[in-house]
Amino acid sequence: MRNVRRVGVLGGNRIPFARSNGRYAKASNSDMLGAALDGLVARFGLAGERVGEVAAGAVLKHSRDFNLTREVVLGSTLDGRTPAVDLQQACGTGLQTVIYVANKIALGQIDSGIAGGVDTTSDAPLALNENFRKALLELSQARSLGARAQAAMRLRPLQPFQPEIPRNAEPRTGMSMGEHAAITALRWGVTREAQDELALDSHRNLAAAYDDGFLDDLVTPYLGLSQDQNLRADTTLDKLAKLKPAFGVKGENPTMPLGSDQAVLSASTSRPLERPGPTMPLGSDQAVLSTSTSRPLERPGPTMTAGNSTPLTDGAALVLLGTDEWAAEHRLPVQAYVVDAQTAAVDFTPHNPHPEGLLTAPVYAVPELLTRNGLTLQDFDFYEIHEAFASQVLATLAAWESEEFCRENLGLEKALGPIDRTKLNVRGGSLAAGHPFAATGGRIVATLAKLLATRGSGRGLISICAAGGQGVVAILER
């Protein structure tokens, strides 16, 4: 059996991320992924090169883009014999493509590869109204005049103007990701002030990364943007504090559990939800409300705003991977190595009597990854935790610090403990840069690899939560 080979991260490239319906409103996934790939090829001198494989994906995709990555490769200056594949795992897509390519390189199947993703909410696919679609199918399949007339009678004048629009909601609950996160924030007592402070750090760190040139060889200008459109270098805690809550506000009484109007009431218990914290399943998305009391449960008001939550974003990001030998042949320095990765999932659905928080899977994935590699949570020089919401990051950290939660839910003897917050998202995170779903993993991997290369040595932990109650985590080293 072959020895497992080391897999190096040689660098990355992305386009600046744009707010939905902003600068990239008329750009397609193909356009943006092509721009990111062209920039990567130019930066690393890969024109005419036959790369082992290109893996990328998009969460929101038109049917015409069934072979998106391959078509983008064919439209690039890479050798047309470079194979390509589309992968998708919601917000974990970018990191999963890195893992996919890295595993192939490690096993000797390929020597190099490109991984990443792209997403646009500006050019989101619209589907026909379901009744309209079925009527058109029936009409096209009709063989007689009578059958066609009968099918045509099912058509209605307004149906063409009632398309099915993609929703940022979980099919199993009907709740948006933000509504789920609001409940998790409540369970763990995450404050508005702590969320705003994390958001402020994200903007300050990203602004500094642009100002000192750290991102010069990671970002290629596109359609008039040279920096991420969501970046607010001049934001302050006062400005963030003035923003109105955006999630967990639908109930009539804002002191009720956040998102309680969307929550699934437990039929198996009459015990009231007593308090946030580790005594409940992490971020449990099932509000356990007392049926024996008419007094409202006193809870903090909504805490999640547009300022401490990521906006809908368009963009693309890619990473170049290879063996030491391939890198040396192409005179490309290795910035860091992909050491290991782990994927986990939690059951957040109403079918689970103790449902978990939608975005809490990384809480479970990280301990498995640490155990397999003989590491502790403190054995890292950098932590790149995807900031879907500030509350989700803070709840994750709180879970790892909780003795009770780590014993009862993670099966550990003690808490994983705190991290050094000065090592967290030191070059900015998704709250500042934005979050094109499938592109975030590529941005994070490229950023962390360069951080390790700049430092000269060290280890970094990546943690990305994803829709569907999933999470992807990884370790990079130099």
C-alpha positions, 0 to 999 in steps of 0.5 A, spaced: 500 500 500 502 506 498 504 511 503 500 517 504 503 523 501 503 530 505 498 535 501 500 542 501 496 549 500 500 553 495 496 559 495 489 561 493 485 567 489 478 570 490 474 576 487 472 581 492 465 579 495 459 583 494 453 584 497 447 581 494 444 585 488 450 590 488 456 590 484 455 583 481 448 583 480 449 581 473 454 576 474 453 569 474 456 563 478 460 561 471 462 568 471 465 569 478 468 562 478 471 563 472 474 570 474 477 567 480 480 561 476 483 566 471 486 570 477 489 563 480 492 561 473 495 567 472 498 568 479 501 561 479 503 561 472 498 555 470 496 557 463 496 551 459 497 546 465 494 540 466 492 540 473 490 533 477 483 536 478 478 542 479 473 541 484 468 546 486 461 548 487 455 552 488 449 552 493 444 556 489 445 553 482 441 554 475 439 547 472 443 550 466 449 549 471 449 542 472 456 541 470 458 548 472 466 547 474 467 543 468 465 548 463 469 554 467 475 550 466 474 549 459 473 556 458 479 558 462 487 557 460 488 551 463 489 545 459 482 542 457 484 535 459 483 538 466 478 534 469 473 537 474 467 536 478 461 539 482 460 538 490 455 541 494 454 541 502 451 548 503 456 553 507 461 547 508 462 546 500 468 550 499 472 546 505 469 540 503 472 541 496 479 542 499 478 535 503 476 532 497 482 534 493 487 533 498 485 526 499 486 524 492 493 527 492 494 524 499 492 517 496 497 518 490 491 519 485 493 526 483 499 530 484 495 537 484 488 540 484 484 546 485 478 547 490 473 552 492 466 554 490 462 560 488 455 563 490 450 568 488 444 570 491 443 576 486 442 571 480 438 566 484 434 561 480 427 562 480 422 556 478 416 555 475 410 556 480 409 548 481 401 548 478 404 552 472 409 547 471 405 541 472 400 544 467 405 545 462 408 538 462 401 535 462 400 540 456 407 538 452 405 530 453 398 531 451 397 527 444 390 529 442 386 535 441 381 533 447 387 532 452 391 538 450 384 542 451 383 539 458 391 541 460 390 548 458 384 549 462 389 548 468 393 554 466 391 560 470 393 568 468 397 569 474 401 563 474 407 565 470 408 571 475 408 567 481 415 563 481 418 559 486 423 563 489 429 560 493 428 561 501 433 561 506 429 556 510 430 549 513 425 544 509 424 540 516 422 546 520 420 552 515 425 556 520 431 561 517 438 560 519 437 566 523 431 564 526 435 557 528 441 561 531 436 566 535 434 560 539 441 558 540 443 565 542 438 564 547 439 558 550 447 560 551 445 567 554 449 570 548 449 578 549 448 583 544 454 586 547 458 580 546 456 579 539 457 586 537 464 586 539 465 580 535 462 584 529 467 590 530 473 585 531 471 582 524 471 589 521 477 592 524 481 585 522 479 585 515 480 592 514 487 592 517 488 586 512 487 590 506 491 596 509 497 592 510 497 588 504 496 582 507 490 580 501 494 583 495 496 576 493 489 573 495 484 577 492 483 579 484 479 585 483 473 584 479 467 588 476 470 595 479 471 592 486 478 591 489 475 590 497 469 586 500 463 590 499 460 589 506 467 591 509 465 597 514 472 600 516 469 605 520 464 602 524 463 602 531 460 599 537 455 605 538 453 604 530 452 597 531 448 598 537 443 602 534 441 597 529 434 594 530 434 586 531 433 582 525 432 575 528 427 572 533 423 578 533 416 575 530 413 573 537 408 578 540 412 579 546 420 580 545 421 577 552 419 570 550 424 565 547 427 567 541 423 564 535 418 562 539 412 563 534 416 558 529 418 553 535 415 546 535 412 545 542 414 539 546 408 534 547 412 530 551 414 534 557 410 540 561 417 542 564 418 549 563 425 551 559 428 554 565 434 558 563 439 558 557 446 554 558 449 547 558 443 543 561 439 544 555 441 540 548 446 545 545 442 551 542 436 546 542 431 548 537 425 545 540 422 550 545 420 547 551 414 551 554 410 550 560 403 548 559 401 549 566 403 556 567 400 562 564 405 567 566 410 569 560 417 566 561 422 572 562 427 572 557 432 577 554 430 581 548 432 579 541 440 580 540 441 579 533 442 584 528 444 586 521 450 588 524 452 581 527 449 577 522 452 575 515 449 579 509 447 575 503 453 575 498 456 574 491 463 571 490 468 566 489 474 563 492 479 558 490 485 554 493 491 551 489 493 544 492 499 540 491 505 535 493 511 537 495 514 535 489 509 538 484 510 544 488 518 544 487 517 543 479 513 549 479 517 553 483 511 554 488 513 555 495 508 550 500 504 555 505 501 550 509 499 543 509 492 539 510 493 535 516 486 532 517 479 534 517 472 531 520 465 532 518 459 532 523 452 532 523 446 534 528 439 532 529 435 539 529 429 536 527 422 536 531 423 528 530 428 528 535 426 529 542 432 533 544 433 537 538 440 540 537 442 547 534 442 548 527 449 550 527 452 546 532 455 540 528 462 543 529 462 543 536 461 535 535 466 535 530 472 538 533 473 534 539 473 528 534 478 531 530 483 533 536 482 526 539 485 523 533 491 528 532 492 528 540 491 535 540 488 540 545 483 546 543 489 550 546 494 547 541 493 552 535 496 559 533 490 561 529 482 559 529 478 560 523 471 560 525 466 561 520 462 567 522 455 565 520 452 569 526 456 572 531 452 569 536 453 562 533 461 563 534 460 565 541 455 559 543 460 554 540 466 557 544 461 557 550 459 550 549 467 548 549 468 551 555 462 548 559 464 542 563 457 539 564 456 540 556 462 537 554 461 531 559 454 529 558 454 531 550 461 530 548 463 524 552 469 528 555 472 528 562 472 535 562 471 541 558 475 543 552 476 549 555 477 557 552 481 559 546 485 565 546 481 570 543 486 574 540 488 568 535 481 568 532 479 570 525 485 575 526 484 577 518 477 578 519 471 573 518 465 572 514 461 578 518 466 583 515 467 580 508 460 577 507 459 569 506 457 567 499 455 560 501 460 555 497 466 560 497 467 561 504 471 555 505 476 557 500 477 564 503 478 561 510 483 556 507 487 561 503 487 566 509 490 561 514 495 558 509 498 565 508 498 566 516 502 560 517 506 561 512 507 569 514 509 566 521 513 561 519 510 555 523 504 553 527 498 550 527 491 553 525 484 550 526 478 551 521 471 550 523 465 551 518 457 550 520 452 549 515 445 548 513 442 542 514 445 541 521 452 539 518 459 542 520 466 541 517 472 542 521 480 541 519 487 542 521 492 546 517 500 546 519 506 549 517 
